[in-house]
Amino acid sequence: MTSTLKVGLIQFTATPSIERNIALTEALIREAAAAGAELVTLPEVSNLMQRRRSLAREVVSLEEHDSALLAWRDLAAELDIWLHVGSMVVRLPDDERFANRGLLIDADGALRARYDKIHMFDVDLEGGESYRESSGFRSGDRAVLVDTPWGGYGMTICYDLRFPYLYRMLAQAGARILSVPSAFTRQTGEAHWHTLLRARAIETGCFVLAPAQTGDHEDGRKTYGHSLVVAPWGEILADGGEAPGVVLADLDLQQVDSARSKVPSLSHDRPITPP
């Protein structure tokens, strides 16, 4: 297992055009690889940002036919990098709803893992901002941990961040890096983003990678940006701010063992009687 890793987080403003999103992400992925990133991560819904389900259905494909995924697999192989497609909107063969699916691609362009978002963003925020993700997406029901050259890699997506048990489960199963690709709303991001991500890192003794959508999207959504890399002791190693671009960080994975040896809370679970 390699003890060091250079990561590149992609922060951009996805559009309702899959072709434009391919072009936008390709340029940034190439920039990250040129800077030495061995693992590049994309944010949530990188192939399509479209809140209107009827319009999304006109362009979304089954996973095996998705033009963005095909392009990203070719690019990973060309650049000799691991590429985490944080999530993409995927048509399902047996459901009118979509999957919000993350996929991990290795340096040969092969698919190593897929993860369907478990927790659906069904909320009513102040100012009339409302989301019902479950009306258009089918939730997943399986945690996903992937063996990589850098150790266990736990895959989650956005709203999952608010459910600490998932991250504890992944860490106890062997995760050393946790990924939280997101399209956090500006309102919730300003209030909670940095705090929640630092908490997940501290609780698990893992590195946390959180590539994020940013800016004002054509479908009316406003996302927070601030792609973060957080160390196992809770330090923020990189913050992408609000502008599109590449966020780079060097990880010393020995810090995982160091943090866990100081506070070995992952091994201190106790049986509890519910109230």
Backbone as CSV, one residue per row, in Angstrom:
resi,resn,N_x,N_y,N_z,CA_x,CA_y,CA_z,C_x,C_y,C_z
1,MET,0.839,-1.197,0.000,0.000,0.000,0.000,0.876,1.249,0.000
2,THR,0.616,2.151,-0.904,1.386,3.381,-1.021,1.001,4.340,0.090
3,SER,1.996,4.990,0.704,1.732,5.820,1.881,1.525,7.295,1.551
4,THR,1.773,7.681,0.313,1.532,9.074,-0.067,0.650,9.114,-1.309
5,LEU,-0.087,10.198,-1.434,-1.027,10.335,-2.551,-1.260,11.807,-2.839
6,LYS,-1.156,12.171,-4.104,-1.524,13.521,-4.531,-2.917,13.451,-5.150
7,VAL,-3.835,14.235,-4.619,-5.215,14.225,-5.101,-5.538,15.546,-5.800
8,GLY,-6.457,15.452,-6.752,-6.966,16.634,-7.431,-8.485,16.627,-7.403
9,LEU,-9.077,17.611,-6.759,-10.528,17.720,-6.683,-11.009,18.709,-7.741
10,ILE,-11.998,18.304,-8.505,-12.543,19.139,-9.572,-13.747,19.905,-9.049
11,GLN,-13.707,21.224,-9.171,-14.827,22.083,-8.783,-15.301,22.828,-10.026
12,PHE,-16.572,22.653,-10.378,-17.070,23.332,-11.572,-18.568,23.562,-11.445
13,THR,-19.131,24.223,-12.451,-20.552,24.564,-12.467,-21.214,23.758,-13.569
14,ALA,-21.815,22.632,-13.202,-22.411,21.751,-14.203,-23.626,22.401,-14.845
15,THR,-23.903,21.987,-16.065,-24.960,22.573,-16.888,-25.981,21.499,-17.261
16,PRO,-27.080,21.888,-17.930,-28.043,20.902,-18.418,-27.595,20.181,-19.686
17,SER,-26.372,20.441,-20.153,-25.848,19.810,-21.363,-24.756,18.813,-20.997
18,ILE,-24.986,17.535,-21.293,-23.981,16.520,-21.006,-22.705,16.779,-21.800
19,GLU,-22.852,17.210,-23.049,-21.681,17.469,-23.882,-20.815,18.583,-23.300
20,ARG,-21.458,19.664,-22.827,-20.690,20.756,-22.225,-20.009,20.306,-20.939
21,ASN,-20.688,19.481,-20.162,-20.092,19.005,-18.918,-18.895,18.103,-19.177
22,ILE,-18.958,17.315,-20.246,-17.800,16.501,-20.623,-16.612,17.417,-20.929
23,ALA,-16.855,18.464,-21.711,-15.780,19.382,-22.096,-15.212,20.119,-20.880
24,LEU,-16.090,20.587,-20.001,-15.651,21.327,-18.816,-14.801,20.437,-17.912
25,THR,-15.275,19.225,-17.669,-14.543,18.344,-16.755,-13.259,17.831,-17.378
26,GLU,-13.266,17.566,-18.675,-12.052,17.052,-19.309,-10.901,18.041,-19.151
27,ALA,-11.168,19.312,-19.375,-10.114,20.318,-19.255,-9.543,20.346,-17.839
28,LEU,-10.409,20.254,-16.843,-9.954,20.314,-15.456,-9.261,19.026,-15.036
29,ILE,-9.744,17.895,-15.513,-9.076,16.621,-15.205,-7.666,16.616,-15.789
30,ARG,-7.527,17.094,-17.003,-6.195,17.170,-17.617,-5.284,18.103,-16.822
31,GLU,-5.837,19.199,-16.339,-5.046,20.134,-15.525,-4.572,19.459,-14.243
32,ALA,-5.459,18.709,-13.601,-5.097,18.021,-12.366,-4.016,16.976,-12.615
33,ALA,-4.173,16.197,-13.682,-3.182,15.167,-14.001,-1.832,15.793,-14.333
34,ALA,-1.842,16.914,-15.045,-0.594,17.587,-15.392,0.128,18.100,-14.152
35,ALA,-0.644,18.381,-13.098,-0.058,18.852,-11.840,0.400,17.697,-10.959
36,GLY,0.224,16.461,-11.427,0.726,15.311,-10.704,-0.291,14.535,-9.898
37,ALA,-1.571,14.877,-10.022,-2.598,14.154,-9.264,-2.676,12.707,-9.734
38,GLU,-2.676,11.783,-8.776,-2.801,10.356,-9.071,-4.251,9.896,-8.966
39,LEU,-5.008,10.576,-8.130,-6.440,10.335,-7.961,-7.153,11.664,-8.178
40,VAL,-8.084,11.675,-9.118,-8.861,12.883,-9.417,-10.322,12.596,-9.116
41,THR,-10.976,13.533,-8.444,-12.355,13.314,-8.032,-13.259,14.407,-8.588
42,LEU,-14.415,13.988,-9.085,-15.437,14.901,-9.592,-16.545,15.061,-8.558
43,PRO,-17.312,16.144,-8.613,-18.405,16.330,-7.657,-19.659,15.541,-8.021
44,GLU,-20.702,15.753,-7.250,-21.993,15.125,-7.489,-22.587,15.612,-8.812
45,VAL,-23.410,14.784,-9.427,-24.129,15.047,-10.701,-23.253,15.761,-11.727
46,SER,-22.087,15.190,-11.989,-21.145,15.820,-12.907,-21.549,15.690,-14.370
47,ASN,-22.405,14.714,-14.690,-22.798,14.594,-16.098,-23.985,15.484,-16.446
48,LEU,-24.786,15.875,-15.427,-26.009,16.639,-15.738,-26.534,17.335,-14.491
49,MET,-26.718,18.654,-14.586,-27.417,19.413,-13.542,-28.726,19.892,-14.142
50,GLN,-29.806,19.171,-13.822,-31.114,19.481,-14.408,-32.201,19.112,-13.395
51,ARG,-32.830,20.111,-12.798,-33.855,19.850,-11.791,-35.175,19.396,-12.405
52,ARG,-35.409,19.710,-13.660,-36.673,19.325,-14.306,-36.558,17.884,-14.810
53,ARG,-37.273,16.980,-14.159,-37.147,15.551,-14.448,-37.509,15.235,-15.896
54,SER,-38.524,15.908,-16.429,-38.951,15.606,-17.797,-37.852,15.907,-18.800
55,LEU,-37.100,16.988,-18.571,-36.000,17.327,-19.472,-34.818,16.388,-19.269
56,ALA,-34.580,15.973,-18.027,-33.493,15.029,-17.766,-33.745,13.703,-18.476
57,ARG,-35.001,13.265,-18.487,-35.319,11.973,-19.107,-35.025,11.970,-20.603
58,GLU,-34.994,13.136,-21.215,-34.725,13.216,-22.654,-33.258,12.942,-22.980
59,VAL,-32.359,13.085,-21.997,-30.929,12.991,-22.307,-30.174,11.949,-21.482
60,VAL,-30.741,11.494,-20.373,-30.029,10.561,-19.500,-30.081,9.143,-20.067
61,SER,-28.958,8.432,-19.973,-28.830,7.083,-20.534,-28.623,6.047,-19.437
62,LEU,-28.756,4.786,-19.812,-28.288,3.712,-18.961,-26.779,3.851,-18.765
63,GLU,-26.278,3.338,-17.666,-24.860,3.505,-17.355,-23.958,3.089,-18.516
64,GLU,-24.241,1.939,-19.113,-23.333,1.415,-20.145,-23.335,2.233,-21.427
65,HIS,-24.328,3.107,-21.588,-24.403,3.922,-22.806,-24.087,5.390,-22.545
66,ASP,-23.793,5.759,-21.318,-23.618,7.170,-20.982,-22.347,7.725,-21.622
67,SER,-22.494,8.775,-22.404,-21.363,9.333,-23.148,-20.323,9.947,-22.216
68,ALA,-20.759,10.528,-21.114,-19.798,11.120,-20.178,-18.944,10.040,-19.532
69,LEU,-19.565,8.963,-19.098,-18.802,7.886,-18.471,-17.812,7.269,-19.450
70,LEU,-18.228,7.068,-20.686,-17.314,6.533,-21.690,-16.120,7.460,-21.888
71,ALA,-16.375,8.764,-21.923,-15.296,9.740,-22.091,-14.364,9.728,-20.886
72,TRP,-14.926,9.663,-19.699,-14.107,9.680,-18.482,-13.277,8.411,-18.350
73,ARG,-13.819,7.267,-18.762,-13.034,6.039,-18.701,-11.841,6.116,-19.658
74,ASP,-12.072,6.623,-20.863,-10.983,6.788,-21.822,-9.928,7.747,-21.284
75,LEU,-10.378,8.812,-20.628,-9.459,9.833,-20.129,-8.611,9.281,-18.984
76,ALA,-9.212,8.505,-18.094,-8.450,7.914,-16.998,-7.336,7.017,-17.536
77,ALA,-7.664,6.207,-18.537,-6.667,5.319,-19.123,-5.573,6.112,-19.837
78,GLU,-5.976,7.143,-20.566,-4.999,7.972,-21.283,-4.026,8.652,-20.323
79,LEU,-4.553,9.185,-19.224,-3.747,9.975,-18.292,-3.104,9.127,-17.196
80,ASP,-3.464,7.833,-17.146,-2.920,6.918,-16.146,-3.225,7.407,-14.728
81,ILE,-4.491,7.730,-14.490,-4.935,8.186,-13.181,-6.155,7.377,-12.744
82,TRP,-6.385,7.341,-11.438,-7.663,6.886,-10.924,-8.610,8.080,-10.951
83,LEU,-9.829,7.822,-11.379,-10.807,8.899,-11.505,-12.088,8.492,-10.794
84,HIS,-12.470,9.280,-9.800,-13.729,9.037,-9.098,-14.782,9.979,-9.663
85,VAL,-15.721,9.414,-10.408,-16.881,10.183,-10.869,-17.795,10.305,-9.651
86,GLY,-17.729,11.443,-8.977,-18.401,11.614,-7.696,-19.835,11.155,-7.719
87,SER,-20.570,11.611,-8.722,-21.833,10.968,-9.067,-22.289,11.450,-10.429
88,MET,-23.184,10.668,-11.007,-23.802,11.012,-12.275,-25.249,10.536,-12.251
89,VAL,-26.063,11.178,-13.049,-27.467,10.789,-13.168,-27.543,9.650,-14.171
90,VAL,-28.081,8.513,-13.729,-28.108,7.303,-14.546,-29.543,6.792,-14.667
91,ARG,-29.939,6.440,-15.875,-31.253,5.825,-16.084,-31.227,4.399,-15.573
92,LEU,-32.330,3.950,-14.997,-32.450,2.586,-14.501,-33.323,1.764,-15.441
93,PRO,-32.997,0.486,-15.641,-33.772,-0.329,-16.579,-35.138,-0.736,-16.041
94,ASP,-35.323,-0.660,-14.717,-36.545,-1.188,-14.107,-37.269,-0.186,-13.221
95,ASP,-36.998,1.114,-13.410,-37.608,2.132,-12.551,-37.656,3.439,-13.336
96,GLU,-38.762,4.185,-13.220,-38.859,5.464,-13.911,-37.953,6.513,-13.275
97,ARG,-37.571,6.288,-12.021,-36.635,7.192,-11.373,-35.206,6.899,-11.848
98,PHE,-34.290,7.826,-11.517,-32.877,7.669,-11.849,-32.123,7.127,-10.641
99,ALA,-30.856,6.783,-10.866,-29.907,6.548,-9.778,-28.951,7.726,-9.724
100,ASN,-28.623,8.147,-8.513,-27.561,9.129,-8.295,-26.328,8.309,-7.936
101,ARG,-25.496,8.028,-8.930,-24.502,6.953,-8.836,-23.071,7.471,-8.941
102,GLY,-22.249,7.079,-7.975,-20.822,7.333,-8.057,-20.107,6.136,-8.644
103,LEU,-19.046,6.391,-9.409,-18.281,5.305,-10.020,-16.789,5.582,-9.873
104,LEU,-16.041,4.538,-9.528,-14.599,4.663,-9.392,-13.929,3.931,-10.547
105,ILE,-13.075,4.661,-11.275,-12.395,4.166,-12.470,-10.901,4.074,-12.165
106,ASP,-10.285,2.957,-12.513,-8.852,2.835,-12.241,-8.027,3.364,-13.412
107,ALA,-6.703,3.277,-13.276,-5.799,3.875,-14.259,-5.775,3.138,-15.590
108,ASP,-6.441,1.989,-15.670,-6.617,1.288,-16.943,-7.958,1.618,-17.598
109,GLY,-8.753,2.447,-16.935,-10.071,2.785,-17.458,-11.159,1.802,-17.078
110,ALA,-10.834,0.873,-16.190,-11.811,-0.136,-15.774,-12.639,0.379,-14.604
111,LEU,-13.907,-0.005,-14.567,-14.769,0.347,-13.441,-14.445,-0.562,-12.258
112,ARG,-14.087,0.040,-11.136,-13.744,-0.724,-9.946,-14.908,-0.810,-8.957
113,ALA,-15.784,0.191,-8.961,-16.886,0.182,-7.998,-17.956,1.172,-8.425
114,ARG,-19.165,0.902,-7.959,-20.273,1.846,-8.131,-21.026,1.959,-6.820
115,TYR,-21.505,3.157,-6.537,-22.233,3.407,-5.296,-23.448,4.266,-5.605
116,ASP,-24.632,3.797,-5.229,-25.854,4.575,-5.383,-26.157,5.292,-4.078
117,LYS,-26.344,6.593,-4.161,-26.591,7.438,-2.995,-27.711,6.860,-2.130
118,ILE,-27.435,6.719,-0.842,-28.394,6.099,0.071,-29.419,7.094,0.604
119,HIS,-28.966,8.252,1.054,-29.846,9.199,1.731,-30.323,10.280,0.757
120,MET,-31.618,10.385,0.597,-32.220,11.313,-0.353,-32.452,12.688,0.281
121,PHE,-32.158,13.713,-0.472,-32.253,15.097,-0.001,-33.691,15.588,-0.158
122,ASP,-34.516,15.323,0.840,-35.917,15.751,0.856,-36.072,16.783,1.964
123,VAL,-35.976,18.071,1.606,-35.945,19.124,2.621,-36.729,20.350,2.157
124,ASP,-37.127,21.160,3.129,-37.754,22.454,2.880,-36.940,23.507,3.620
125,LEU,-36.187,24.316,2.873,-35.315,25.316,3.462,-36.026,26.662,3.563
126,GLU,-35.405,27.594,4.268,-35.963,28.938,4.361,-35.964,29.604,2.990
127,GLY,-36.896,30.513,2.805,-36.974,31.244,1.546,-37.668,30.491,0.444
128,GLY,-38.328,29.384,0.773,-39.067,28.633,-0.236,-38.240,27.652,-1.029
129,GLU,-36.974,27.471,-0.670,-36.113,26.520,-1.382,-36.464,25.110,-0.927
130,SER,-36.906,24.276,-1.857,-37.402,22.948,-1.504,-36.848,21.904,-2.464
131,TYR,-36.545,20.712,-1.935,-36.012,19.621,-2.750,-36.707,18.321,-2.356
132,ARG,-37.019,17.495,-3.359,-37.578,16.170,-3.129,-36.829,15.177,-4.001
133,GLU,-35.603,14.862,-3.603,-34.754,14.002,-4.411,-35.371,12.621,-4.603
134,SER,-36.102,12.155,-3.592,-36.669,10.813,-3.673,-37.750,10.684,-4.738
135,SER,-38.300,11.815,-5.187,-39.323,11.735,-6.234,-38.714,11.417,-7.591
136,GLY,-37.426,11.693,-7.761,-36.793,11.446,-9.050,-35.684,10.422,-9.021
137,PHE,-35.241,10.034,-7.804,-34.108,9.117,-7.683,-34.455,7.956,-6.757
138,ARG,-33.981,6.781,-7.104,-34.126,5.610,-6.259,-32.894,5.493,-5.371
139,SER,-33.101,5.385,-4.088,-31.971,5.362,-3.169,-31.264,4.013,-3.203
140,GLY,-29.987,4.047,-2.909,-29.228,2.818,-2.757,-29.412,2.242,-1.369
141,ASP,-28.882,1.049,-1.141,-29.032,0.405,0.164,-27.764,-0.324,0.593
142,ARG,-26.626,0.060,-0.009,-25.393,-0.689,0.265,-24.216,0.271,0.398
143,ALA,-23.496,0.166,1.522,-22.256,0.922,1.678,-21.178,0.307,0.784
144,VAL,-20.274,1.157,0.281,-19.262,0.672,-0.667,-17.873,1.106,-0.224
145,LEU,-17.015,0.122,-0.042,-15.610,0.332,0.295,-14.765,-0.334,-0.788
146,VAL,-13.795,0.390,-1.328,-13.006,-0.091,-2.461,-11.541,-0.220,-2.054
147,ASP,-10.919,-1.317,-2.446,-9.485,-1.499,-2.234,-8.735,-0.763,-3.334
148,THR,-7.866,0.167,-2.956,-7.086,0.956,-3.913,-5.608,0.864,-3.543
149,PRO,-4.710,1.379,-4.386,-3.283,1.363,-4.027,-2.974,2.132,-2.745
150,TRP,-3.928,2.967,-2.301,-3.715,3.791,-1.107,-4.537,3.306,0.088
151,GLY,-5.089,2.120,-0.026,-5.890,1.571,1.057,-7.378,1.685,0.784
152,GLY,-8.176,1.432,1.810,-9.620,1.437,1.655,-10.164,2.820,1.343
153,TYR,-11.069,2.862,0.381,-11.637,4.127,-0.108,-13.154,4.032,0.017
154,GLY,-13.740,4.848,0.882,-15.176,4.809,1.122,-15.909,5.822,0.264
155,MET,-16.937,5.357,-0.436,-17.690,6.196,-1.363,-19.028,6.613,-0.736
156,THR,-19.268,7.921,-0.684,-20.546,8.457,-0.249,-20.904,9.616,-1.172
157,ILE,-22.078,10.213,-0.980,-22.503,11.334,-1.829,-23.288,12.347,-0.998
158,CYS,-22.856,13.563,-0.967,-23.561,14.765,-0.528,-24.358,14.590,0.766
159,TYR,-25.681,14.428,0.687,-26.544,14.401,1.868,-26.196,13.258,2.817
160,ASP,-25.506,12.238,2.321,-24.979,11.191,3.206,-24.163,11.786,4.350
161,LEU,-23.551,12.942,4.108,-22.659,13.577,5.070,-23.315,13.765,6.436
162,ARG,-24.628,13.877,6.454,-25.345,14.153,7.709,-25.672,12.877,8.492
163,PHE,-25.151,11.741,8.061,-25.455,10.469,8.702,-24.147,9.810,9.140
164,PRO,-23.654,10.170,10.320,-22.305,9.740,10.749,-22.114,8.236,10.800
165,TYR,-23.190,7.490,11.043,-23.030,6.034,11.166,-22.460,5.409,9.907
166,LEU,-22.775,5.990,8.731,-22.258,5.448,7.473,-20.737,5.558,7.432
167,TYR,-20.213,6.690,7.860,-18.765,6.923,7.814,-18.042,6.081,8.861
168,ARG,-18.652,5.917,10.029,-18.070,5.046,11.052,-18.021,3.602,10.554
169,MET,-19.100,3.179,9.896,-19.145,1.835,9.335,-18.022,1.630,8.318
170,LEU,-17.826,2.611,7.435,-16.788,2.501,6.421,-15.396,2.487,7.046
171,ALA,-15.178,3.342,8.039,-13.867,3.389,8.691,-13.575,2.092,9.427
172,GLN,-14.552,1.557,10.122,-14.342,0.307,10.851,-14.140,-0.870,9.902
173,ALA,-14.627,-0.734,8.673,-14.441,-1.790,7.674,-13.101,-1.658,6.948
174,GLY,-12.369,-0.556,7.188,-11.043,-0.428,6.584,-10.795,0.820,5.776
175,ALA,-11.730,1.755,5.707,-11.518,2.983,4.937,-10.420,3.829,5.571
176,ARG,-9.555,4.354,4.738,-8.552,5.330,5.154,-8.814,6.685,4.503
177,ILE,-9.541,6.642,3.394,-9.974,7.856,2.699,-11.482,7.762,2.512
178,LEU,-12.182,8.851,2.812,-13.623,8.939,2.588,-13.888,10.046,1.586
179,SER,-14.750,9.781,0.630,-15.055,10.781,-0.383,-16.503,11.226,-0.247
180,VAL,-16.720,12.549,-0.329,-18.056,13.133,-0.194,-18.316,14.098,-1.354
181,PRO,-18.383,13.611,-2.586,-18.697,14.479,-3.720,-20.080,15.092,-3.535
182,SER,-20.207,16.389,-3.803,-21.425,17.079,-3.393,-21.861,18.158,-4.374
183,ALA,-23.135,18.506,-4.226,-23.713,19.710,-4.834,-24.492,20.397,-3.721
184,PHE,-23.790,20.791,-2.664,-24.416,21.384,-1.492,-25.060,22.713,-1.863
185,THR,-26.256,22.949,-1.357,-26.887,24.245,-1.593,-26.064,25.332,-0.900
186,ARG,-26.181,26.538,-1.419,-25.439,27.650,-0.820,-25.893,27.887,0.630
187,GLN,-27.195,27.780,0.861,-27.737,28.046,2.198,-27.209,27.045,3.230
188,THR,-27.276,25.763,2.916,-26.808,24.755,3.869,-25.281,24.700,3.921
189,GLY,-24.641,25.004,2.801,-23.186,24.998,2.786,-22.597,26.053,3.693
190,GLU,-23.138,27.257,3.631,-22.638,28.332,4.477,-22.794,27.992,5.955
191,ALA,-23.837,27.258,6.288,-24.111,26.941,7.686,-23.322,25.738,8.201
192,HIS,-23.160,24.699,7.366,-22.752,23.404,7.913,-21.590,22.696,7.215
193,TRP,-21.254,23.073,5.998,-20.323,22.295,5.175,-18.991,22.020,5.868
194,HIS,-18.269,23.065,6.267,-16.948,22.875,6.851,-17.028,22.082,8.159
195,THR,-18.017,22.387,8.976,-18.141,21.726,10.271,-18.399,20.228,10.117
196,LEU,-19.326,19.864,9.239,-19.659,18.451,9.054,-18.488,17.662,8.490
197,LEU,-17.787,18.215,7.522,-16.676,17.490,6.915,-15.526,17.306,7.901
198,ARG,-15.231,18.328,8.688,-14.186,18.179,9.708,-14.599,17.145,10.756
199,ALA,-15.880,17.144,11.104,-16.354,16.169,12.088,-16.209,14.741,11.583
200,ARG,-16.567,14.502,10.308,-16.447,13.142,9.778,-14.985,12.691,9.768
201,ALA,-14.055,13.594,9.464,-12.634,13.242,9.481,-12.172,12.917,10.898
202,ILE,-12.538,13.758,11.849,-12.103,13.577,13.231,-12.686,12.302,13.819
203,GLU,-13.965,12.054,13.575,-14.637,10.879,14.136,-14.047,9.561,13.639
204,THR,-13.572,9.565,12.398,-13.123,8.317,11.777,-11.610,8.189,11.679
205,GLY,-10.880,9.290,11.856,-9.445,9.255,11.620,-9.087,9.015,10.174
206,CYS,-9.942,9.480,9.273,-9.731,9.326,7.829,-9.424,10.663,7.181
207,PHE,-8.765,10.616,6.013,-8.770,11.764,5.122,-10.156,11.858,4.488
208,VAL,-10.651,13.071,4.342,-11.942,13.300,3.700,-11.731,14.183,2.472
209,LEU,-12.201,13.688,1.327,-12.143,14.435,0.065,-13.560,14.840,-0.315
210,ALA,-13.769,16.130,-0.547,-15.129,16.605,-0.828,-15.136,17.563,-2.012
211,PRO,-15.100,17.021,-3.245,-15.218,17.864,-4.431,-16.649,18.371,-4.558
212,ALA,-16.819,19.621,-4.968,-18.147,20.230,-4.905,-18.491,21.023,-6.162
213,GLN,-19.775,21.005,-6.475,-20.307,21.922,-7.478,-20.274,23.346,-6.910
214,THR,-20.199,24.333,-7.812,-20.143,25.719,-7.348,-20.871,26.652,-8.304
215,GLY,-21.457,27.714,-7.757,-21.982,28.793,-8.579,-23.463,28.716,-8.870
216,ASP,-23.885,29.551,-9.822,-25.285,29.645,-10.242,-25.485,28.789,-11.487
217,HIS,-26.325,27.786,-11.375,-26.539,26.836,-12.460,-27.716,27.265,-13.339
218,GLU,-27.681,26.820,-14.583,-28.710,27.227,-15.536,-30.102,26.739,-15.148
219,ASP,-30.181,25.673,-14.362,-31.498,25.157,-13.961,-32.042,25.884,-12.730
220,GLY,-31.316,26.890,-12.240,-31.762,27.700,-11.121,-31.132,27.351,-9.789
221,ARG,-30.410,26.260,-9.727,-29.795,25.860,-8.464,-28.547,26.690,-8.187
222,LYS,-28.280,26.954,-6.913,-27.098,27.689,-6.489,-26.315,26.792,-5.531
223,THR,-25.076,26.467,-5.898,-24.287,25.569,-5.062,-23.110,26.297,-4.427
224,TYR,-22.618,25.707,-3.342,-21.734,26.418,-2.411,-20.257,26.399,-2.793
225,GLY,-19.802,25.385,-3.496,-18.369,25.289,-3.781,-17.587,24.870,-2.547
226,HIS,-16.393,25.467,-2.376,-15.514,25.171,-1.243,-15.174,23.679,-1.172
227,SER,-14.733,23.116,-2.287,-14.218,21.748,-2.258,-13.127,21.659,-1.192
228,LEU,-13.224,20.629,-0.361,-12.308,20.531,0.783,-11.526,19.232,0.784
229,VAL,-10.298,19.313,1.295,-9.518,18.151,1.693,-9.235,18.325,3.179
230,VAL,-9.670,17.341,3.981,-9.522,17.415,5.431,-8.651,16.258,5.905
231,ALA,-7.704,16.538,6.787,-6.806,15.531,7.335,-7.475,14.776,8.486
232,PRO,-6.935,13.619,8.865,-7.561,12.796,9.912,-7.665,13.469,11.278
233,TRP,-6.827,14.456,11.553,-6.900,15.163,12.827,-7.826,16.380,12.752
234,GLY,-8.398,16.606,11.558,-9.379,17.670,11.394,-8.872,18.923,10.714
235,GLU,-7.593,18.987,10.364,-7.072,20.180,9.698,-7.582,20.253,8.252
236,ILE,-7.932,21.427,7.793,-8.301,21.633,6.391,-7.014,21.847,5.595
237,LEU,-6.724,20.920,4.696,-5.497,20.985,3.888,-5.678,21.828,2.638
238,ALA,-6.904,21.902,2.129,-7.167,22.696,0.919,-8.637,23.064,0.884
239,ASP,-8.920,24.274,0.403,-10.288,24.786,0.271,-10.386,25.471,-1.079
240,GLY,-11.311,25.004,-1.920,-11.415,25.517,-3.274,-12.099,26.853,-3.425
241,GLY,-12.608,27.437,-2.321,-13.315,28.709,-2.463,-14.547,28.570,-3.345
242,GLU,-14.869,29.608,-4.089,-16.094,29.611,-4.876,-15.875,29.500,-6.378
243,ALA,-14.653,29.682,-6.858,-14.401,29.692,-8.297,-14.185,28.276,-8.826
244,PRO,-14.605,27.996,-10.062,-14.288,26.701,-10.674,-12.778,26.509,-10.779
245,GLY,-12.342,25.266,-10.704,-10.916,25.003,-10.817,-10.541,23.663,-10.235
246,VAL,-9.239,23.484,-10.013,-8.686,22.244,-9.475,-8.126,22.524,-8.092
247,VAL,-8.464,21.677,-7.132,-7.958,21.784,-5.765,-6.992,20.624,-5.544
248,LEU,-5.742,20.930,-5.272,-4.702,19.917,-5.126,-4.275,19.778,-3.672
249,ALA,-3.925,18.559,-3.285,-3.393,18.329,-1.938,-2.552,17.070,-1.931
250,ASP,-1.529,17.066,-1.084,-0.689,15.895,-0.872,-1.095,15.236,0.436
251,LEU,-1.401,13.938,0.369,-1.815,13.193,1.552,-0.674,12.302,2.033
252,ASP,-0.390,12.380,3.322,0.525,11.450,3.986,-0.356,10.483,4.757
253,LEU,-0.554,9.294,4.214,-1.526,8.369,4.783,-1.089,7.769,6.110
254,GLN,0.161,7.999,6.495,0.579,7.593,7.836,-0.142,8.413,8.905
255,GLN,-0.685,9.569,8.511,-1.432,10.393,9.460,-2.713,9.692,9.921
256,VAL,-3.229,8.767,9.109,-4.408,8.003,9.527,-4.071,7.190,10.783
257,ASP,-2.976,6.436,10.728,-2.566,5.633,11.877,-2.226,6.511,13.073
258,SER,-1.607,7.652,12.813,-1.227,8.551,13.899,-2.451,9.083,14.628
259,ALA,-3.443,9.541,13.874,-4.657,10.082,14.500,-5.403,9.011,15.284
260,ARG,-5.470,7.822,14.726,-6.214,6.746,15.387,-5.487,6.217,16.621
261,SER,-4.178,6.309,16.634,-3.442,5.860,17.820,-3.612,6.851,18.967
262,LYS,-3.794,8.125,18.632,-4.000,9.140,19.675,-5.375,8.998,20.320
263,VAL,-6.389,8.841,19.478,-7.762,8.696,19.972,-8.376,7.482,19.276
264,PRO,-8.258,6.294,19.866,-8.720,5.063,19.196,-10.219,4.826,19.352
265,SER,-11.015,5.824,19.049,-12.454,5.739,19.313,-13.162,4.712,18.438
266,LEU,-12.564,4.356,17.301,-13.215,3.368,16.435,-13.306,2.000,17.101
267,SER,-12.493,1.773,18.104,-12.511,0.482,18.792,-13.197,0.564,20.159
268,HIS,-13.845,1.690,20.429,-14.422,1.898,21.748,-15.958,1.857,21.749
269,ASP,-16.567,1.234,20.753,-18.022,1.108,20.754,-18.488,0.292,21.964
270,ARG,-19.626,0.681,22.493,-20.211,-0.030,23.609,-21.671,-0.346,23.325
271,PRO,-22.150,-1.487,23.815,-23.585,-1.770,23.654,-24.407,-0.777,24.486
272,ILE,-25.474,-0.285,23.893,-26.310,0.723,24.544,-27.761,0.273,24.507
273,THR,-28.445,0.431,25.594,-29.874,0.177,25.632,-30.613,1.415,25.162
274,PRO,-31.468,1.319,24.150,-32.186,2.501,23.650,-33.059,3.118,24.738
275,PRO,-33.334,4.425,24.659,-34.167,5.068,25.669,-35.631,4.583,25.591
